[in-house]
Amino acid sequence: DWREAPFVGVFPLFLACYLSALFSPLPGCRYLMYTLDQYVESDYTVVYFHHGLRSCNKPSLHWLRNAYREFDRKYKKNLKALYVVHPTNFIRIIWNIFQPLISHKFGKKLTYVNYLSELRDHLSWDQLIIPPDVLRPPLPTQQFGLLKPFTPSHLSSGLQTEGIFRRSARVQLIKDVQKLYNQGKPVMFEQYGDIHVPAVILKTFLRELPEPLLTFPLYHQIQDIVRVESSLRVTTCKHILERLPEPNYMVLKYLLCFLNMVSQQSIINKMSPSNLACVFGVNLSWPSQGSVSLTSLTPLNIFTEILIEHYHTVFSSRCPQAEVLP
């Protein structure tokens, strides 16, 4: 998309949330060049909205490098500014990787914009057409940009409940609670009088994510855990987790910290790390194509059991900013 602004000329909007999971690198690059060819002879500004980029639609480093080389001087000469809205650590790391290839003059054109309100200081806000998903602020029941479907206060009273996370709840009741969360409204689990309701909500939340918490690219590495010598599996799991994006890591660490607390009451609740892994493994990782086969369950459960049983070891090397734990 692109709009006319009185003080910056044309400014194309590049929206990561519109990138298809079927993004094709070569046609994608040619389309960008074709679009920009209509405007690069005059001053223009690029606005990139990073929200919505996931591992399933993320261009590879190889594509980014080749794309930068394809965009010759005519595309860079009249570019007055490049605004990156809602940058993540991924964006900052990528920029540092490409710095040796980027001229100092071009590098000075980059501006990170952490909040949409900051963008008003640079561009005519009323001429920007921004998708609702980008404009929508985090709901009160969200954390790290993801729905936070439970807190320790919801489930802590049920740590000694036998078979916690194994029992089911009424389908309509679960749908009603989900609707409240999706609307950003508070949920008072006490009024339902059933500790299994928040337990089912948690599993449902994980299962209905568009991409598993452990991400699609890590699925095959997790499957390979059975090929790793037993004495090296904890270290291997730790290294796999280090490849997770920051938001995924923070949510996963929060979840596994809680499941570790549940497992410590296993004498009473009968939910050992192994039993919890059987429940949560399939909800934390699945392939991008097809469903989890029976033979794939074993490595998933082994991996998840290690995360629960050795929580303090596998999550020891990374302490995200603003970390919240149960």
C-alpha positions as YAML, in Angstrom:
chain: A
units: angstrom
residues:
- id: 1
  name: ASP
  ca: [0.00, 0.00, 0.00]
- id: 2
  name: TRP
  ca: [1.17, 3.60, -0.47]
- id: 3
  name: ARG
  ca: [-0.13, 7.09, 0.23]
- id: 4
  name: GLU
  ca: [0.78, 10.71, -0.60]
- id: 5
  name: ALA
  ca: [2.09, 12.82, 2.28]
- id: 6
  name: PRO
  ca: [2.75, 16.56, 1.86]
- id: 7
  name: PHE
  ca: [6.15, 16.55, 3.53]
- id: 8
  name: VAL
  ca: [7.65, 13.19, 2.63]
- id: 9
  name: GLY
  ca: [6.26, 12.52, -0.82]
- id: 10
  name: VAL
  ca: [5.13, 8.95, -1.38]
- id: 11
  name: PHE
  ca: [5.44, 6.49, 1.48]
- id: 12
  name: PRO
  ca: [4.83, 2.78, 0.78]
- id: 13
  name: LEU
  ca: [3.49, 0.74, 3.69]
- id: 14
  name: PHE
  ca: [4.92, -2.75, 4.08]
- id: 15
  name: LEU
  ca: [2.81, -4.94, 6.38]
- id: 16
  name: ALA
  ca: [4.24, -8.18, 7.75]
- id: 17
  name: CYS
  ca: [0.77, -9.32, 8.84]
- id: 18
  name: TYR
  ca: [-0.22, -9.49, 5.14]
- id: 19
  name: LEU
  ca: [2.62, -11.82, 4.22]
- id: 20
  name: SER
  ca: [1.22, -15.20, 3.26]
- id: 21
  name: ALA
  ca: [2.59, -18.42, 4.69]
- id: 22
  name: LEU
  ca: [3.02, -19.32, 1.01]
- id: 23
  name: PHE
  ca: [5.27, -16.30, 0.47]
- id: 24
  name: SER
  ca: [7.36, -16.92, -2.65]
- id: 25
  name: PRO
  ca: [10.77, -15.20, -2.45]
- id: 26
  name: LEU
  ca: [11.51, -14.43, -6.11]
- id: 27
  name: PRO
  ca: [8.05, -13.18, -7.18]
- id: 28
  name: GLY
  ca: [7.82, -11.31, -3.87]
- id: 29
  name: CYS
  ca: [11.03, -9.41, -4.56]
- id: 30
  name: ARG
  ca: [10.00, -8.63, -8.15]
- id: 31
  name: TYR
  ca: [6.62, -7.35, -6.98]
- id: 32
  name: LEU
  ca: [8.30, -5.00, -4.50]
- id: 33
  name: MET
  ca: [10.61, -3.69, -7.22]
- id: 34
  name: TYR
  ca: [7.73, -3.27, -9.67]
- id: 35
  name: THR
  ca: [5.75, -1.30, -7.09]
- id: 36
  name: LEU
  ca: [8.65, 0.91, -6.05]
- id: 37
  name: ASP
  ca: [9.67, 1.57, -9.66]
- id: 38
  name: GLN
  ca: [6.66, 3.87, -9.92]
- id: 39
  name: TYR
  ca: [7.88, 6.13, -7.11]
- id: 40
  name: VAL
  ca: [11.66, 5.94, -6.66]
- id: 41
  name: GLU
  ca: [12.35, 8.84, -9.02]
- id: 42
  name: SER
  ca: [10.91, 11.17, -6.35]
- id: 43
  name: ASP
  ca: [11.47, 11.42, -2.61]
- id: 44
  name: TYR
  ca: [9.75, 8.63, -0.72]
- id: 45
  name: THR
  ca: [9.64, 7.05, 2.74]
- id: 46
  name: VAL
  ca: [9.09, 3.38, 3.61]
- id: 47
  name: VAL
  ca: [7.07, 2.36, 6.67]
- id: 48
  name: TYR
  ca: [7.41, -1.28, 7.72]
- id: 49
  name: PHE
  ca: [4.98, -2.71, 10.29]
- id: 50
  name: HIS
  ca: [6.65, -5.76, 11.82]
- id: 51
  name: HIS
  ca: [3.58, -7.02, 13.68]
- id: 52
  name: GLY
  ca: [2.32, -10.32, 12.28]
- id: 53
  name: LEU
  ca: [5.62, -11.82, 11.12]
- id: 54
  name: ARG
  ca: [5.85, -15.47, 12.14]
- id: 55
  name: SER
  ca: [8.21, -18.31, 11.36]
- id: 56
  name: CYS
  ca: [5.71, -19.60, 8.76]
- id: 57
  name: ASN
  ca: [5.83, -16.39, 6.67]
- id: 58
  name: LYS
  ca: [9.29, -15.07, 7.53]
- id: 59
  name: PRO
  ca: [11.66, -14.56, 4.55]
- id: 60
  name: SER
  ca: [14.99, -16.34, 4.93]
- id: 61
  name: LEU
  ca: [18.31, -14.56, 5.55]
- id: 62
  name: HIS
  ca: [19.40, -15.70, 2.09]
- id: 63
  name: TRP
  ca: [16.39, -13.98, 0.53]
- id: 64
  name: LEU
  ca: [16.97, -10.78, 2.52]
- id: 65
  name: ARG
  ca: [20.60, -10.63, 1.43]
- id: 66
  name: ASN
  ca: [19.76, -11.20, -2.23]
- id: 67
  name: ALA
  ca: [16.87, -8.73, -2.09]
- id: 68
  name: TYR
  ca: [19.13, -6.00, -0.72]
- id: 69
  name: ARG
  ca: [21.57, -6.59, -3.56]
- id: 70
  name: GLU
  ca: [18.75, -6.49, -6.13]
- id: 71
  name: PHE
  ca: [17.67, -3.06, -4.96]
- id: 72
  name: ASP
  ca: [20.33, -0.95, -6.67]
- id: 73
  name: ARG
  ca: [21.20, 2.71, -6.10]
- id: 74
  name: LYS
  ca: [18.06, 4.13, -7.70]
- id: 75
  name: TYR
  ca: [15.93, 2.60, -4.93]
- id: 76
  name: LYS
  ca: [18.17, 3.96, -2.17]
- id: 77
  name: LYS
  ca: [19.03, 7.40, -3.55]
- id: 78
  name: ASN
  ca: [15.65, 9.07, -2.98]
- id: 79
  name: LEU
  ca: [14.68, 7.06, 0.09]
- id: 80
  name: LYS
  ca: [14.44, 9.69, 2.81]
- id: 81
  name: ALA
  ca: [13.57, 7.46, 5.75]
- id: 82
  name: LEU
  ca: [12.85, 3.86, 6.70]
- id: 83
  name: TYR
  ca: [10.56, 3.46, 9.71]
- id: 84
  name: VAL
  ca: [10.37, 0.05, 11.39]
- id: 85
  name: VAL
  ca: [7.29, -0.06, 13.59]
- id: 86
  name: HIS
  ca: [7.11, -2.50, 16.53]
- id: 87
  name: PRO
  ca: [10.67, -3.83, 16.05]
- id: 88
  name: THR
  ca: [11.64, -7.04, 17.83]
- id: 89
  name: ASN
  ca: [15.01, -8.43, 18.82]
- id: 90
  name: PHE
  ca: [14.89, -10.41, 15.55]
- id: 91
  name: ILE
  ca: [14.80, -7.18, 13.52]
- id: 92
  name: ARG
  ca: [17.65, -5.62, 15.49]
- id: 93
  name: ILE
  ca: [19.79, -8.73, 15.11]
- id: 94
  name: ILE
  ca: [19.11, -8.91, 11.36]
- id: 95
  name: TRP
  ca: [20.09, -5.24, 11.00]
- id: 96
  name: ASN
  ca: [23.37, -5.88, 12.83]
- id: 97
  name: ILE
  ca: [24.09, -8.88, 10.60]
- id: 98
  name: PHE
  ca: [23.58, -6.79, 7.45]
- id: 99
  name: GLN
  ca: [25.47, -3.71, 8.66]
- id: 100
  name: PRO
  ca: [28.70, -4.70, 6.86]
- id: 101
  name: LEU
  ca: [26.73, -4.68, 3.59]
- id: 102
  name: ILE
  ca: [24.92, -1.40, 4.26]
- id: 103
  name: SER
  ca: [26.43, 2.01, 3.65]
- id: 104
  name: HIS
  ca: [26.71, 4.42, 6.57]
- id: 105
  name: LYS
  ca: [24.53, 6.93, 4.73]
- id: 106
  name: PHE
  ca: [21.75, 4.40, 4.20]
- id: 107
  name: GLY
  ca: [22.02, 3.18, 7.79]
- id: 108
  name: LYS
  ca: [21.25, 6.67, 9.09]
- id: 109
  name: LYS
  ca: [17.85, 6.54, 7.37]
- id: 110
  name: LEU
  ca: [16.58, 3.81, 9.71]
- id: 111
  name: THR
  ca: [14.34, 4.76, 12.63]
- id: 112
  name: TYR
  ca: [12.83, 2.28, 15.08]
- id: 113
  name: VAL
  ca: [9.31, 3.16, 16.21]
- id: 114
  name: ASN
  ca: [8.27, 1.21, 19.29]
- id: 115
  name: TYR
  ca: [4.77, 2.67, 19.61]
- id: 116
  name: LEU
  ca: [2.24, 3.84, 17.05]
- id: 117
  name: SER
  ca: [1.93, 7.13, 18.92]
- id: 118
  name: GLU
  ca: [5.57, 7.86, 18.06]
- id: 119
  name: LEU
  ca: [4.76, 7.53, 14.36]
- id: 120
  name: ARG
  ca: [2.59, 10.64, 14.59]
- id: 121
  name: ASP
  ca: [5.75, 12.70, 15.11]
- id: 122
  name: HIS
  ca: [7.10, 11.61, 11.73]
- id: 123
  name: LEU
  ca: [4.17, 11.11, 9.35]
- id: 124
  name: SER
  ca: [0.67, 12.37, 8.62]
- id: 125
  name: TRP
  ca: [-1.25, 9.92, 10.78]
- id: 126
  name: ASP
  ca: [-4.61, 10.47, 9.09]
- id: 127
  name: GLN
  ca: [-3.15, 9.32, 5.75]
- id: 128
  name: LEU
  ca: [-1.95, 5.98, 7.10]
- id: 129
  name: ILE
  ca: [-4.25, 3.02, 6.56]
- id: 130
  name: ILE
  ca: [-3.22, 0.60, 9.30]
- id: 131
  name: PRO
  ca: [-4.86, -2.83, 9.70]
- id: 132
  name: PRO
  ca: [-6.98, -3.39, 12.85]
- id: 133
  name: ASP
  ca: [-4.62, -6.15, 14.04]
- id: 134
  name: VAL
  ca: [-1.79, -3.61, 14.22]
- id: 135
  name: LEU
  ca: [-3.91, -0.88, 15.80]
- id: 136
  name: ARG
  ca: [-5.52, -3.11, 18.40]
- id: 137
  name: PRO
  ca: [-3.83, -2.70, 21.80]
- id: 138
  name: PRO
  ca: [-3.10, -5.76, 23.96]
- id: 139
  name: LEU
  ca: [-6.21, -6.87, 25.81]
- id: 140
  name: PRO
  ca: [-6.21, -6.73, 29.64]
- id: 141
  name: THR
  ca: [-5.97, -10.51, 29.69]
- id: 142
  name: GLN
  ca: [-3.00, -10.62, 27.34]
- id: 143
  name: GLN
  ca: [0.68, -10.92, 28.10]
- id: 144
  name: PHE
  ca: [3.61, -10.68, 25.66]
- id: 145
  name: GLY
  ca: [1.04, -10.06, 22.88]
- id: 146
  name: LEU
  ca: [-0.55, -13.46, 23.53]
- id: 147
  name: LEU
  ca: [-3.66, -14.38, 25.45]
- id: 148
  name: LYS
  ca: [-2.73, -15.21, 29.02]
- id: 149
  name: PRO
  ca: [-5.44, -17.72, 29.85]
- id: 150
  name: PHE
  ca: [-4.49, -18.45, 33.43]
- id: 151
  name: THR
  ca: [-2.61, -17.11, 36.43]
- id: 152
  name: PRO
  ca: [-1.25, -19.03, 39.42]
- id: 153
  name: SER
  ca: [-4.19, -17.74, 41.46]
- id: 154
  name: HIS
  ca: [-6.58, -19.62, 39.16]
- id: 155
  name: LEU
  ca: [-4.88, -22.99, 39.45]
- id: 156
  name: SER
  ca: [-2.71, -22.83, 42.57]
- id: 157
  name: SER
  ca: [-5.61, -24.02, 44.71]
- id: 158
  name: GLY
  ca: [-5.82, -27.12, 42.53]
- id: 159
  name: LEU
  ca: [-2.20, -28.23, 42.69]
- id: 160
  name: GLN
  ca: [-3.18, -31.16, 44.88]
- id: 161
  name: THR
  ca: [-6.22, -32.13, 42.79]
- id: 162
  name: GLU
  ca: [-5.81, -35.71, 41.63]
- id: 163
  name: GLY
  ca: [-5.66, -35.96, 37.84]
- id: 164
  name: ILE
  ca: [-5.43, -32.20, 37.28]
- id: 165
  name: PHE
  ca: [-5.19, -31.54, 33.50]
- id: 166
  name: ARG
  ca: [-6.51, -35.04, 32.74]
- id: 167
  name: ARG
  ca: [-10.19, -34.35, 33.34]
- id: 168
  name: SER
  ca: [-12.53, -32.61, 30.89]
- id: 169
  name: ALA
  ca: [-15.16, -29.89, 31.35]
- id: 170
  name: ARG
  ca: [-18.44, -29.02, 29.66]
- id: 171
  name: VAL
  ca: [-17.84, -27.91, 26.05]
- id: 172
  name: GLN
  ca: [-20.29, -24.99, 26.17]
- id: 173
  name: LEU
  ca: [-18.75, -23.73, 29.39]
- id: 174
  name: ILE
  ca: [-15.30, -23.73, 27.81]
- id: 175
  name: LYS
  ca: [-16.64, -21.81, 24.80]
- id: 176
  name: ASP
  ca: [-18.22, -19.21, 27.10]
- id: 177
  name: VAL
  ca: [-14.94, -18.68, 28.96]
- id: 178
  name: GLN
  ca: [-13.02, -18.42, 25.67]
- id: 179
  name: LYS
  ca: [-15.44, -15.77, 24.47]
- id: 180
  name: LEU
  ca: [-14.80, -13.69, 27.60]
- id: 181
  name: TYR
  ca: [-11.05, -13.90, 27.05]
- id: 182
  name: ASN
  ca: [-11.32, -12.98, 23.38]
- id: 183
  name: GLN
  ca: [-13.31, -9.90, 24.37]
- id: 184
  name: GLY
  ca: [-10.64, -8.92, 26.89]
- id: 185
  name: LYS
  ca: [-13.00, -9.35, 29.83]
- id: 186
  name: PRO
  ca: [-11.90, -10.72, 33.22]
- id: 187
  name: VAL
  ca: [-12.77, -14.32, 34.04]
- id: 188
  name: MET
  ca: [-13.66, -15.26, 37.61]
- id: 189
  name: PHE
  ca: [-13.00, -19.00, 37.71]
- id: 190
  name: GLU
  ca: [-14.17, -19.19, 41.31]
- id: 191
  name: GLN
  ca: [-17.76, -18.78, 40.15]
- id: 192
  name: TYR
  ca: [-17.60, -22.03, 38.17]
- id: 193
  name: GLY
  ca: [-16.59, -24.09, 41.20]
- id: 194
  name: ASP
  ca: [-14.56, -26.49, 39.06]
- id: 195
  name: ILE
  ca: [-10.75, -26.41, 39.00]
- id: 196
  name: HIS
  ca: [-10.80, -28.42, 35.77]
- id: 197
  name: VAL
  ca: [-12.27, -25.45, 33.85]
- id: 198
  name: PRO
  ca: [-9.08, -23.30, 33.93]
- id: 199
  name: ALA
  ca: [-7.04, -26.46, 33.33]
- id: 200
  name: VAL
  ca: [-8.97, -27.23, 30.13]
- id: 201
  name: ILE
  ca: [-8.84, -23.57, 29.06]
- id: 202
  name: LEU
  ca: [-5.05, -23.64, 29.29]
- id: 203
  name: LYS
  ca: [-4.77, -26.76, 27.12]
- id: 204
  name: THR
  ca: [-7.28, -25.37, 24.63]
- id: 205
  name: PHE
  ca: [-5.38, -22.09, 24.37]
- id: 206
  name: LEU
  ca: [-2.14, -23.90, 23.52]
- id: 207
  name: ARG
  ca: [-3.82, -26.26, 21.06]
- id: 208
  name: GLU
  ca: [-5.58, -23.49, 19.13]
- id: 209
  name: LEU
  ca: [-2.55, -21.26, 18.56]
- id: 210
  name: PRO
  ca: [-1.94, -20.70, 14.81]
- id: 211
  name: GLU
  ca: [1.64, -21.82, 15.42]
- id: 212
  name: PRO
  ca: [2.73, -24.02, 18.34]
- id: 213
  name: LEU
  ca: [4.55, -22.38, 21.21]
- id: 214
  name: LEU
  ca: [7.68, -24.35, 20.26]
- id: 215
  name: THR
  ca: [7.31, -23.11, 16.63]
- id: 216
  name: PHE
  ca: [7.24, -25.11, 13.41]
- id: 217
  name: PRO
  ca: [11.00, -24.85, 12.60]
- id: 218
  name: LEU
  ca: [11.92, -26.63, 15.86]
- id: 219
  name: TYR
  ca: [9.57, -29.57, 15.34]
- id: 220
  name: HIS
  ca: [12.10, -31.87, 13.66]
- id: 221
  name: GLN
  ca: [14.82, -30.99, 16.17]
- id: 222
  name: ILE
  ca: [12.45, -31.99, 18.95]
- id: 223
  name: GLN
  ca: [11.69, -35.25, 17.13]
- id: 224
  name: ASP
  ca: [15.41, -36.02, 16.99]
- id: 225
  name: ILE
  ca: [15.71, -36.00, 20.80]
- id: 226
  name: VAL
  ca: [15.32, -39.81, 20.79]
- id: 227
  name: ARG
  ca: [18.57, -40.07, 18.82]
- id: 228
  name: VAL
  ca: [20.48, -38.14, 21.47]
- id: 229
  name: GLU
  ca: [22.32, -40.03, 24.20]
- id: 230
  name: SER
  ca: [20.35, -39.89, 27.46]
- id: 231
  name: SER
  ca: [23.11, -38.07, 29.35]
- id: 232
  name: LEU
  ca: [23.12, -35.28, 26.75]
- id: 233
  name: ARG
  ca: [19.38, -34.74, 26.37]
- id: 234
  name: VAL
  ca: [18.99, -32.01, 28.99]
- id: 235
  name: THR
  ca: [21.73, -29.94, 27.36]
- id: 236
  name: THR
  ca: [20.24, -30.58, 23.91]
- id: 237
  name: CYS
  ca: [16.81, -29.40, 25.07]
- id: 238
  name: LYS
  ca: [18.37, -26.27, 26.52]
- id: 239
  name: HIS
  ca: [20.06, -25.47, 23.20]
- id: 240
  name: ILE
  ca: [16.82, -26.01, 21.28]
- id: 241
  name: LEU
  ca: [14.97, -23.57, 23.55]
- id: 242
  name: GLU
  ca: [17.61, -20.92, 22.94]
- id: 243
  name: ARG
  ca: [16.42, -20.77, 19.31]
- id: 244
  name: LEU
  ca: [12.92, -19.67, 20.33]
- id: 245
  name: PRO
  ca: [11.74, -16.11, 19.68]
- id: 246
  name: GLU
  ca: [11.63, -14.00, 22.84]
- id: 247
  name: PRO
  ca: [7.81, -13.96, 23.30]
- id: 248
  name: ASN
  ca: [7.57, -17.74, 22.85]
- id: 249
  name: TYR
  ca: [10.40, -18.30, 25.29]
- id: 250
  name: MET
  ca: [8.82, -16.08, 27.93]
- id: 251
  name: VAL
  ca: [5.41, -17.75, 27.71]
- id: 252
  name: LEU
  ca: [6.95, -21.24, 27.62]
- id: 253
  name: LYS
  ca: [9.14, -20.50, 30.64]
- id: 254
  name: TYR
  ca: [6.10, -19.24, 32.55]
- id: 255
  name: LEU
  ca: [4.13, -22.36, 31.65]
- id: 256
  name: LEU
  ca: [6.89, -24.83, 32.44]
- id: 257
  name: CYS
  ca: [7.63, -23.13, 35.75]
- id: 258
  name: PHE
  ca: [4.01, -23.74, 36.70]
- id: 259
  name: LEU
  ca: [4.01, -27.36, 35.47]
- id: 260
  name: ASN
  ca: [7.15, -27.96, 37.51]
- id: 261
  name: MET
  ca: [5.21, -26.73, 40.55]
- id: 262
  name: VAL
  ca: [2.39, -29.15, 39.70]
- id: 263
  name: SER
  ca: [4.81, -32.07, 39.38]
- id: 264
  name: GLN
  ca: [6.23, -31.36, 42.84]
- id: 265
  name: GLN
  ca: [2.82, -32.37, 44.23]
- id: 266
  name: SER
  ca: [2.73, -35.61, 42.23]
- id: 267
  name: ILE
  ca: [2.49, -37.83, 45.32]
- id: 268
  name: ILE
  ca: [-0.95, -36.32, 45.90]
- id: 269
  name: ASN
  ca: [-2.16, -35.25, 42.43]
- id: 270
  name: LYS
  ca: [-0.68, -38.24, 40.55]
- id: 271
  name: MET
  ca: [0.69, -35.88, 37.87]
- id: 272
  name: SER
  ca: [4.37, -36.71, 37.53]
- id: 273
  name: PRO
  ca: [6.55, -35.00, 34.90]
- id: 274
  name: SER
  ca: [5.90, -38.01, 32.66]
- id: 275
  name: ASN
  ca: [2.11, -37.79, 33.08]
- id: 276
  name: LEU
  ca: [2.10, -34.03, 32.49]
- id: 277
  name: ALA
  ca: [4.25, -34.52, 29.39]
- id: 278
  name: CYS
  ca: [1.67, -36.92, 27.95]
- id: 279
  name: VAL
  ca: [-0.95, -34.19, 28.33]
- id: 280
  name: PHE
  ca: [1.06, -31.16, 27.18]
- id: 281
  name: GLY
  ca: [3.57, -32.53, 24.66]
- id: 282
  name: VAL
  ca: [1.12, -32.67, 21.77]
- id: 283
  name: ASN
  ca: [-0.12, -29.15, 22.66]
- id: 284
  name: LEU
  ca: [3.34, -27.58, 22.55]
- id: 285
  name: SER
  ca: [4.63, -28.85, 19.21]
- id: 286
  name: TRP
  ca: [3.15, -30.17, 15.98]
- id: 287
  name: PRO
  ca: [4.22, -30.22, 12.31]
- id: 288
  name: SER
  ca: [3.30, -27.44, 9.89]
- id: 289
  name: GLN
  ca: [1.73, -30.03, 7.57]
- id: 290
  name: GLY
  ca: [-0.50, -32.88, 8.75]
- id: 291
  name: SER
  ca: [-1.03, -34.02, 12.31]
- id: 292
  name: VAL
  ca: [1.16, -35.65, 14.94]
- id: 293
  name: SER
  ca: [1.53, -39.37, 14.26]
- id: 294
  name: LEU
  ca: [1.59, -42.00, 16.99]
- id: 295
  name: THR
  ca: [5.31, -42.57, 16.45]
- id: 296
  name: SER
  ca: [5.93, -38.83, 16.90]
- id: 297
  name: LEU
  ca: [4.33, -38.78, 20.35]
- id: 298
  name: THR
  ca: [7.24, -40.52, 22.07]
- id: 299
  name: PRO
  ca: [9.90, -37.86, 21.28]
- id: 300
  name: LEU
  ca: [7.38, -35.08, 22.03]
- id: 301
  name: ASN
  ca: [6.65, -36.55, 25.44]
- id: 302
  name: ILE
  ca: [10.33, -37.16, 26.20]
- id: 303
  name: PHE
  ca: [11.20, -33.57, 25.29]
- id: 304
  name: THR
  ca: [8.34, -32.13, 27.36]
- id: 305
  name: GLU
  ca: [9.13, -34.34, 30.34]
- id: 306
  name: ILE
  ca: [12.71, -33.05, 30.35]
- id: 307
  name: LEU
  ca: [11.48, -29.45, 30.28]
- id: 308
  name: ILE
  ca: [9.26, -30.09, 33.29]
- id: 309
  name: GLU
  ca: [11.60, -32.24, 35.36]
- id: 310
  name: HIS
  ca: [14.73, -30.18, 34.63]
- id: 311
  name: TYR
  ca: [13.02, -26.80, 34.42]
- id: 312
  name: HIS
  ca: [15.65, -24.92, 36.45]
- id: 313
  name: THR
  ca: [18.46, -26.22, 34.23]
- id: 314
  name: VAL
  ca: [16.98, -25.86, 30.74]
- id: 315
  name: PHE
  ca: [15.72, -22.32, 31.42]
- id: 316
  name: SER
  ca: [18.77, -21.10, 33.33]
- id: 317
  name: SER
  ca: [20.72, -19.32, 30.59]
- id: 318
  name: ARG
  ca: [18.12, -16.83, 29.41]
- id: 319
  name: CYS
  ca: [16.39, -14.21, 31.56]
- id: 320
  name: PRO
  ca: [14.19, -12.00, 29.36]
- id: 321
  name: GLN
  ca: [13.48, -8.43, 30.38]
- id: 322
  name: ALA
  ca: [10.21, -7.90, 32.25]
- id: 323
  name: GLU
  ca: [10.10, -11.61, 33.01]
- id: 324
  name: VAL
  ca: [7.06, -12.79, 34.96]
- id: 325
  name: LEU
  ca: [6.89, -16.18, 36.67]
- id: 326
  name: PRO
  ca: [4.20, -17.89, 38.78]
...
